[in-house]
Amino acid sequence: MPKILIVSPGVLALLVPALLLALVGPTHAEKADRNQPIVVEADKPGTLDLQRQVVVFNGNVQIVQGTMIIRAERIEVREQTGGYRSAVATGVAGQPASYRQKRDGLNETVEGSADRIEYDAKAGTLRFVGNGAVRRLRNGVVADEITGAEIRWDDSAELFSVQGSGPAGGGRVRAVLTPQPEAASGPAR
């Protein structure tokens, strides 16, 4: 029978930083974030199951590491074969899970929200499942926005894909894409 340790949010934050290090991969995240401390806050006690390599946080959970912020009602982090980690952040009605992080070397931030956000470190993907919305902000202003039932970000390919809520992913999706601003020193036309 697996042993489950129940600890307070403060103690849990001290015990599990190593399990959360892989959460900063997607969206060509700010490289400096990887060297920042991870701060975990939750309103309710969490669990750390050492046998199954699972950490669960509940109740208005917030994870911050550098520019990366994840908020959800529940976050579960699992250690996978090969040392990779996966995480699922789940929201509640009227309060979806959210993700925000600055992009490396750019004055851009990617933010997203969905009923559930799934992160797979091995695949390098983020999935925004159920009422997904992902926005890219340039200088704090929304430049691009994608909405749909499921949005997938593949970090290595720098590729977003979006599906609707109909059969086999069909159904209406929406993307608003803003052109890059012209350089101020560019040729006059």
Backbone bond lengths (Angstrom), bond angles and torsions (degrees), N, CA, C in turn:
res aa  C-N    CA-C-N  psi(-1)  N-CA   C-N-CA  omega(-1)  CA-C   N-CA-C  phi
1 M - - - 1.450 - - 1.532 108.49 -
2 P 1.375 118.41 129.76 1.453 120.39 -179.12 1.518 110.78 -64.68
3 K 1.335 114.47 147.03 1.456 120.07 176.58 1.513 108.27 -94.64
4 I 1.306 116.42 132.48 1.448 121.93 179.88 1.516 107.67 -118.09
5 L 1.300 116.39 128.32 1.446 122.79 179.05 1.523 107.45 -103.94
6 I 1.318 117.81 126.46 1.452 121.58 177.85 1.520 107.30 -107.58
7 V 1.341 115.09 124.65 1.456 119.93 -177.22 1.520 109.87 -133.39
8 S 1.313 115.99 163.83 1.466 120.50 178.26 1.518 109.50 -73.38
9 P 1.346 118.57 160.31 1.459 120.58 -179.41 1.527 112.97 -56.82
10 G 1.313 119.50 -38.61 1.458 121.61 -179.67 1.516 112.53 -64.06
11 V 1.323 117.33 -45.35 1.461 121.57 179.70 1.521 110.14 -68.61
12 L 1.319 116.88 -40.49 1.462 120.99 179.83 1.524 110.67 -60.82
13 A 1.318 117.36 -38.85 1.459 120.87 179.10 1.522 110.91 -61.79
14 L 1.310 118.02 -30.00 1.457 121.16 178.88 1.522 112.07 -80.52
15 L 1.324 118.41 -27.16 1.459 122.12 -174.30 1.520 114.89 -84.48
16 V 1.325 119.20 -26.47 1.453 118.73 -166.47 1.519 117.55 -118.47
17 P 1.306 121.64 17.91 1.454 118.12 -179.70 1.523 113.95 -56.09
18 A 1.308 118.80 -35.26 1.466 120.82 -178.70 1.520 111.87 -62.43
19 L 1.322 118.35 -32.48 1.462 120.54 179.39 1.524 112.05 -71.33
20 L 1.309 117.15 -20.32 1.456 119.56 -175.22 1.516 114.27 -98.90
21 L 1.314 118.71 -6.33 1.462 120.70 -174.82 1.521 113.53 -56.89
22 A 1.306 118.62 -30.29 1.464 121.10 -175.88 1.512 113.02 -79.24
23 L 1.300 119.53 -2.72 1.458 120.69 -177.57 1.526 113.98 -72.66
24 V 1.307 119.33 -7.73 1.451 120.28 -173.02 1.525 113.60 -99.67
25 G 1.306 120.38 11.90 1.451 122.25 -174.06 1.513 117.45 -73.02
26 P 1.316 120.40 -49.44 1.448 120.87 -170.06 1.527 115.19 -63.16
27 T 1.328 115.00 165.13 1.458 127.29 176.16 1.518 112.88 61.48
28 H 1.329 118.13 34.01 1.453 122.02 -176.39 1.514 108.22 42.02
29 A 1.305 113.36 61.08 1.453 122.84 -174.95 1.509 111.56 -57.99
30 E 1.296 114.75 155.02 1.449 121.80 175.39 1.531 108.12 -53.41
31 K 1.333 117.76 115.95 1.466 121.74 -175.33 1.518 112.06 -59.25
32 A 1.308 117.17 -33.58 1.466 120.38 -179.45 1.525 111.70 -64.43
33 D 1.331 118.28 -21.73 1.467 121.40 -179.93 1.523 111.59 -59.87
34 R 1.323 116.71 -34.30 1.473 120.59 -177.09 1.522 112.81 -60.67
35 N 1.325 116.53 -25.07 1.455 121.18 -178.40 1.525 113.31 -96.53
36 Q 1.310 116.41 2.93 1.462 120.87 -178.49 1.531 110.01 -89.78
37 P 1.336 116.43 153.81 1.470 118.57 176.05 1.527 110.52 -68.02
38 I 1.304 115.73 151.17 1.462 121.74 176.46 1.520 107.45 -97.98
39 V 1.319 115.78 127.48 1.455 121.16 178.72 1.522 107.46 -114.85
40 V 1.328 116.09 121.71 1.457 122.07 -179.86 1.519 108.47 -116.20
41 E 1.321 115.92 130.01 1.458 120.92 176.50 1.521 108.12 -131.37
42 A 1.320 116.34 140.70 1.464 121.75 177.54 1.521 108.05 -150.82
43 D 1.325 116.32 151.73 1.463 121.30 -179.16 1.520 113.37 -80.45
44 K 1.343 117.01 -20.28 1.460 120.86 -176.63 1.521 110.49 -120.83
45 P 1.343 117.79 159.99 1.469 120.10 176.10 1.536 110.81 -59.94
46 G 1.321 116.03 153.29 1.454 121.48 178.54 1.511 111.01 -114.65
47 T 1.337 115.90 178.17 1.461 120.53 178.12 1.520 109.46 -129.04
48 L 1.313 115.03 147.86 1.452 123.02 175.63 1.521 106.40 -130.10
49 D 1.327 116.77 107.62 1.459 122.78 -178.80 1.531 107.23 -98.48
50 L 1.315 116.93 100.09 1.457 121.59 -175.84 1.522 112.49 -67.91
51 Q 1.326 118.36 -32.53 1.468 121.97 179.44 1.524 111.33 -66.39
52 R 1.316 116.57 -47.67 1.471 121.51 -176.39 1.521 113.00 -91.38
53 Q 1.351 117.77 -3.91 1.466 122.96 -179.54 1.532 111.46 57.74
54 V 1.345 115.65 50.61 1.456 121.62 -178.98 1.528 109.39 -128.23
55 V 1.309 115.35 133.37 1.455 122.25 175.34 1.527 106.71 -120.00
56 V 1.343 116.93 132.93 1.468 121.13 -179.34 1.527 108.92 -128.04
57 F 1.329 115.54 130.48 1.459 122.88 173.91 1.528 107.57 -116.20
58 N 1.322 117.61 141.66 1.468 121.88 179.94 1.522 110.53 -134.24
59 G 1.325 115.58 153.21 1.447 122.04 172.17 1.511 114.55 82.94
60 N 1.318 116.91 90.89 1.459 121.90 175.07 1.526 110.76 50.65
61 V 1.317 116.67 55.98 1.464 122.84 -175.12 1.524 109.83 -79.33
62 Q 1.318 115.85 138.71 1.458 121.80 174.37 1.516 108.06 -135.81
63 I 1.339 116.10 128.08 1.459 122.45 175.04 1.521 106.59 -117.71
64 V 1.326 116.10 127.59 1.463 121.33 179.44 1.514 108.14 -127.94
65 Q 1.339 115.59 131.24 1.462 121.72 172.34 1.516 106.77 -143.48
66 G 1.320 117.20 104.33 1.458 120.83 -176.15 1.509 109.95 62.52
67 T 1.345 116.83 -121.92 1.469 120.65 -179.18 1.522 113.03 -87.52
68 M 1.338 117.61 -8.22 1.468 121.42 -177.74 1.525 110.23 -84.21
69 I 1.341 115.23 129.71 1.462 121.50 176.76 1.524 107.97 -133.39
70 I 1.323 117.12 127.12 1.463 122.66 173.37 1.519 107.06 -121.48
71 R 1.336 115.66 131.60 1.465 121.01 177.39 1.523 108.23 -127.61
72 A 1.328 115.80 138.28 1.470 120.71 178.78 1.519 108.88 -165.93
73 E 1.311 115.23 165.82 1.459 120.01 174.47 1.526 110.15 -74.42
74 R 1.336 116.26 -32.13 1.464 121.08 -178.88 1.526 108.54 -145.13
75 I 1.335 116.17 136.21 1.462 121.21 175.05 1.520 107.77 -131.82
76 E 1.336 114.83 129.35 1.463 121.77 178.78 1.526 108.19 -121.69
77 V 1.334 116.47 127.29 1.458 122.14 179.52 1.515 108.24 -117.07
78 R 1.351 116.69 131.45 1.470 122.08 -179.33 1.512 110.26 -123.36
79 E 1.323 115.00 139.56 1.465 121.60 172.54 1.526 106.80 -84.99
80 Q 1.339 117.17 127.78 1.459 122.42 -179.49 1.523 109.71 -104.18
81 T 1.310 116.62 169.23 1.454 122.45 175.65 1.524 109.69 -56.11
82 G 1.307 116.68 138.27 1.458 120.80 179.26 1.519 113.04 86.15
83 G 1.320 117.71 6.02 1.457 120.92 178.33 1.510 115.33 84.78
84 Y 1.329 117.28 0.67 1.462 119.99 177.72 1.521 109.42 -76.17
85 R 1.322 114.94 158.67 1.457 120.01 179.49 1.508 110.67 -124.86
86 S 1.304 114.72 152.40 1.453 120.94 172.91 1.512 106.95 -130.07
87 A 1.308 116.04 154.46 1.462 120.60 -179.34 1.517 109.30 -143.07
88 V 1.324 115.14 147.76 1.458 121.76 174.73 1.519 107.28 -129.22
89 A 1.318 116.29 123.43 1.463 122.80 176.59 1.521 106.90 -110.62
90 T 1.336 116.39 125.42 1.465 121.20 -175.32 1.516 110.39 -119.54
91 G 1.318 115.88 132.32 1.456 121.29 176.54 1.519 110.78 -93.89
92 V 1.317 115.49 -173.14 1.458 122.43 175.87 1.523 107.31 -128.32
93 A 1.326 116.44 167.83 1.467 120.97 -179.18 1.527 110.31 -51.91
94 G 1.315 116.29 127.39 1.450 121.80 178.85 1.524 114.46 81.56
95 Q 1.329 117.66 -6.06 1.455 121.28 -179.98 1.530 109.23 -143.79
96 P 1.353 116.81 82.39 1.465 119.79 -177.49 1.524 112.19 -68.60
97 A 1.314 115.61 164.42 1.459 121.39 171.81 1.532 107.00 -69.71
98 S 1.331 117.15 148.58 1.461 119.16 -178.64 1.527 110.78 -137.57
99 Y 1.323 114.74 155.13 1.458 123.79 -178.28 1.522 107.18 -138.57
100 R 1.327 116.94 140.77 1.465 121.04 177.06 1.525 107.91 -151.07
101 Q 1.357 116.35 135.86 1.462 119.95 177.41 1.519 110.20 -160.78
102 K 1.340 115.40 142.72 1.454 121.91 176.25 1.522 108.72 -74.67
103 R 1.339 116.09 142.71 1.460 121.31 175.93 1.517 109.62 -83.98
104 D 1.323 116.33 145.18 1.455 122.43 -175.90 1.522 111.24 -68.05
105 G 1.330 115.43 129.71 1.454 121.27 173.68 1.518 115.43 74.03
106 L 1.311 118.87 3.25 1.465 122.26 -178.13 1.518 109.57 -127.24
107 N 1.312 115.80 158.36 1.455 119.53 172.94 1.529 107.64 -91.91
108 E 1.337 114.69 55.77 1.467 122.07 -179.09 1.519 109.88 -130.52
109 T 1.310 114.26 149.31 1.452 121.95 176.19 1.513 107.39 -130.16
110 V 1.334 116.98 141.33 1.458 121.66 173.31 1.520 106.59 -109.01
111 E 1.326 115.38 131.00 1.452 119.98 175.75 1.511 108.26 -133.97
112 G 1.316 115.87 148.01 1.453 120.28 -179.09 1.508 110.69 -152.16
113 S 1.329 114.02 161.07 1.460 120.09 177.34 1.524 108.22 -147.84
114 A 1.325 114.86 154.02 1.462 121.21 178.46 1.523 107.77 -169.91
115 D 1.328 114.92 169.28 1.460 119.01 174.78 1.525 110.12 -60.53
116 R 1.354 115.40 -35.63 1.463 121.13 -179.16 1.534 108.22 -145.15
117 I 1.317 115.88 136.27 1.463 121.34 176.02 1.521 107.13 -118.02
118 E 1.339 116.47 126.32 1.460 121.97 -178.03 1.521 108.71 -116.09
119 Y 1.331 115.87 131.51 1.456 121.34 178.92 1.514 109.39 -119.67
120 D 1.331 116.93 131.73 1.457 123.12 177.96 1.526 107.37 -124.64
121 A 1.339 116.50 106.49 1.466 120.76 -176.65 1.521 111.92 -65.61
122 K 1.328 117.53 -38.15 1.467 120.69 -178.09 1.528 110.84 -63.83
123 A 1.330 116.97 -45.00 1.463 121.48 179.80 1.531 111.76 -80.96
124 G 1.337 117.50 -17.62 1.458 120.57 -177.06 1.518 112.49 68.54
125 T 1.333 116.14 37.83 1.460 119.40 -176.34 1.529 112.55 -123.78
126 L 1.307 114.12 151.86 1.461 123.83 169.42 1.524 106.03 -121.00
127 R 1.328 116.59 133.14 1.471 121.04 175.60 1.521 107.94 -120.02
128 F 1.314 116.05 129.05 1.461 123.30 175.86 1.527 105.47 -105.42
129 V 1.334 116.82 107.64 1.459 121.80 -170.34 1.519 110.53 -112.22
130 G 1.325 116.60 125.68 1.456 122.57 178.20 1.522 111.16 84.09
131 N 1.317 116.79 106.80 1.469 122.44 178.88 1.525 111.73 56.12
132 G 1.323 115.79 46.01 1.459 120.94 -176.45 1.518 113.24 -75.85
133 A 1.315 115.20 143.46 1.464 122.61 173.61 1.524 107.09 -146.33
134 V 1.332 116.21 127.80 1.456 121.51 177.77 1.519 107.21 -128.23
135 R 1.339 115.36 133.05 1.451 121.38 -178.93 1.523 109.93 -126.98
136 R 1.333 115.16 142.41 1.459 120.73 171.04 1.515 106.39 -109.38
137 L 1.320 116.24 124.94 1.452 121.71 -179.30 1.517 109.12 -107.11
138 R 1.335 116.26 131.64 1.466 122.23 173.38 1.517 106.79 -109.28
139 N 1.303 116.71 124.40 1.461 121.20 -178.69 1.530 111.50 52.15
140 G 1.329 116.67 35.16 1.457 121.59 176.82 1.519 115.28 82.84
141 V 1.332 117.77 0.67 1.468 122.01 -178.87 1.524 108.98 -110.97
142 V 1.341 117.50 135.83 1.462 120.65 -179.83 1.520 109.53 -61.98
143 A 1.338 116.22 120.24 1.459 122.10 178.78 1.522 110.33 -100.77
144 D 1.331 117.28 -44.88 1.459 122.19 -178.60 1.521 108.14 -133.65
145 E 1.338 115.38 147.75 1.457 119.82 177.23 1.519 109.13 -147.24
146 I 1.327 115.03 135.19 1.461 121.76 178.27 1.520 107.17 -125.70
147 T 1.348 116.66 133.30 1.464 120.73 176.46 1.523 109.57 -131.21
148 G 1.317 115.87 146.56 1.456 121.47 179.12 1.514 110.15 175.29
149 A 1.312 115.43 178.68 1.467 120.25 -179.13 1.524 111.34 -68.80
150 E 1.350 116.94 -33.63 1.464 120.85 177.99 1.517 109.16 -146.07
151 I 1.329 115.33 129.68 1.457 121.79 177.62 1.521 106.78 -122.83
152 R 1.322 115.96 134.01 1.462 121.07 -178.80 1.518 108.69 -122.51
153 W 1.343 116.78 129.74 1.456 122.33 175.98 1.512 108.12 -111.63
154 D 1.337 116.48 118.95 1.461 123.02 176.71 1.519 106.25 -102.68
155 D 1.319 116.59 108.52 1.460 122.07 -174.02 1.520 112.54 -63.98
156 S 1.337 118.08 -46.61 1.463 119.98 -175.45 1.527 111.86 -64.99
157 A 1.318 117.94 -34.61 1.466 121.40 179.52 1.531 111.60 -90.92
158 E 1.338 117.92 -6.75 1.458 122.96 -173.06 1.524 109.73 48.18
159 L 1.332 115.73 54.07 1.458 122.00 -173.79 1.518 110.75 -129.19
160 F 1.315 116.11 126.64 1.458 122.31 170.59 1.516 107.53 -98.92
161 S 1.323 117.27 140.46 1.460 120.62 169.90 1.520 106.94 -132.14
162 V 1.318 116.31 150.24 1.456 120.88 -176.50 1.523 109.58 -137.01
163 Q 1.336 115.84 141.73 1.460 121.97 178.06 1.515 108.99 -127.10
164 G 1.343 114.50 151.85 1.453 120.20 175.50 1.516 110.78 -87.09
165 S 1.317 115.14 -175.26 1.466 119.46 -175.01 1.525 113.45 -95.85
166 G 1.320 118.14 2.00 1.459 120.68 -179.23 1.512 112.96 -78.98
167 P 1.340 116.99 -176.60 1.468 121.23 178.64 1.529 110.99 -57.43
168 A 1.305 115.68 137.70 1.470 123.50 178.61 1.523 111.75 55.68
169 G 1.336 116.93 32.79 1.456 120.66 176.78 1.510 114.37 79.90
170 G 1.340 117.28 4.08 1.459 119.98 177.31 1.516 109.77 -71.54
171 G 1.271 117.59 -179.80 1.458 121.07 -178.84 1.517 109.84 108.51
172 R 1.282 115.29 171.41 1.453 122.15 -172.21 1.532 112.10 -73.63
173 V 1.340 115.06 134.25 1.454 123.25 172.11 1.521 106.73 -129.90
174 R 1.325 116.43 167.22 1.462 118.54 -177.95 1.515 109.26 -144.34
175 A 1.330 116.13 138.73 1.462 122.05 173.68 1.520 108.68 -136.98
176 V 1.306 116.93 132.54 1.453 123.11 174.14 1.519 105.70 -118.04
177 L 1.345 116.92 116.49 1.456 122.62 -175.00 1.521 109.40 -118.53
178 T 1.312 116.53 125.98 1.453 122.27 -178.06 1.522 108.79 -102.41
179 P 1.346 117.64 133.30 1.467 118.98 178.42 1.523 111.05 -64.02
180 Q 1.337 115.27 153.95 1.463 120.37 175.19 1.520 108.08 -63.85
181 P 1.325 117.82 139.66 1.475 118.61 176.04 1.519 110.16 -66.08
182 E 1.351 115.75 145.11 1.451 119.46 178.40 1.515 109.32 -71.05
183 A 1.317 115.79 146.83 1.461 120.37 178.88 1.526 108.97 -65.56
184 A 1.328 116.93 140.85 1.467 121.62 -177.89 1.519 111.62 -62.69
185 S 1.334 117.64 -28.39 1.465 120.19 -177.87 1.520 112.14 -97.31
186 G 1.326 117.13 12.32 1.467 121.44 -179.11 1.502 112.37 -70.50
187 P 1.344 118.46 165.51 1.463 122.04 -178.34 1.526 110.79 -66.10
188 A 1.304 116.62 144.46 1.474 122.48 178.13 1.516 108.40 -76.70
189 R 1.313 117.09 145.41 1.485 121.31 179.02 1.480 110.54 -120.24
